[in-house]
Amino acid sequence: MMGARAFAGLLLCGLLLGTTWPILAALPGVPARILAGDAYLVTQGSGAYSINESLVQNMTLRGGVQIVSPEILSLGTLRGEPVVVRAVEPGTFLSFERGEWVQPATVGNRTA
C-alpha cells in the first residue's frame, strides 16, 4: 500500500499537471513565435524572461550592439494556442522595429 505522505504528493503532482497542461501542450510552438527575422530573445538563464534596465546598459557598452530594448516577455496559452505577451519601452522598440507612431482613427464618438 501507499503511505499518506506519498499519496498526498501524488495528488499534488496530479493537481499541478491538471492545471498546467494547456501551457505545457503549447510550449513546442512558442520558440517559432519568439524568434523571427533578425531579432533574438535574450533571457537571464533560468530567471524571468526579461531584459531589465541594468542589462540594457551592460549590453549597449558591448561592441556590435546597436539597439537594445528593455522588455518583459510572458509565455502562456489562449484557448490552447501559445501566446507571447511582450511589454517594451515604446521609443526604443519602435526604433528597433523601424516603426512609427500611428494616430488612432475616430469613428463616430469612439476611437478605433
N, C-alpha and C positions, 0 to 999 in steps of 0.2 A: 504494500500500500504506500501511499504518499503522505508525508507529514504536512501539518498545517502551513508551515512556512513555505514549503515547496509549492503547495497548491496556491497560496497567495501570490507567490512570484510568477507562477504560470498564468494566473488570472490577470495580473498586472500586465504581463507581456502581451497577452491576447487583447486586452483593452487598448493598449498603446498601438498595436498593429491595426486594430479595427478602426481607430480614429485617424491614423496617418496614411492609410492605404491609398487615398487619391493622390496625395503628394508623391508617395513612393512610386506609384504607377506612372506618373507623368514625368518623372526625373529623366528618363532616357531622351526625351525630346527637348530638354532645356538647353543643353550646350549649343545646339544648332541655332537657337534663337538668340543666344547671348553673343556669339562670335559672328560678325558679319562684315564683309568688306575689309577695310584696313584698321578696324577698331578691335582692341584686345581688352579682355577683362583681367584686371589685376586684383587679387584678393590678398588678405593678410593670413595666408595659411589656413589653419582650422578656425580662425576667428570669423568675425562678421564679414559679409560681402559688402565692403565699403572702402572708399578711398577718402580718408578724412583730411582735414586741413594740413596737419603736420606731414602726412605722407605726400601730399601735393607739393609742399615746399621742398621736401627732400628730393623728390623726383625731378622738379624743374631745375635743380642745380646740376643734374647729370647731363653729359653731352649727348646730343642726338634727340633729346626730348623736346618737342616743340610746344605741345599743349597738353595740360593735364587737367581733367575736370573732376573736382571733388564730387562724389556721389555716393548714394546708398542703393544697393540692389536688394530686392526681396523676391525670393523664388517661391512660387505657390501654384495652386491649381484653381481653375474656374470651370465648373461643370466637367471635371475630368481632363481638361486640357491644361498643359503647362503655361504658366503666366510669369512674366518677368516684369516687376514693377520697379521703375527707376526714378529716383529723385536726384536732381542735379542743381548746380548753380547756373541759372539761365544764361547769363552773359558768356561765360566760358564754354558752356555746352553749345551755344549757337555758333561760336567761332570754330569749335571743334568739328561740328557737323556742317559748317558753311551754310548755316541757316539765317533766317531773318525774322524779325517780329512781324506778325500779320495782325492788323486791327480786326476785331470781331465785327461781323456784319449785323446790322439791326434789321429785324423782320417784324414789322408792326411795333408793338411795345416790348418785344423780347429780343435778347441778344442770342444770335445763333453761333 
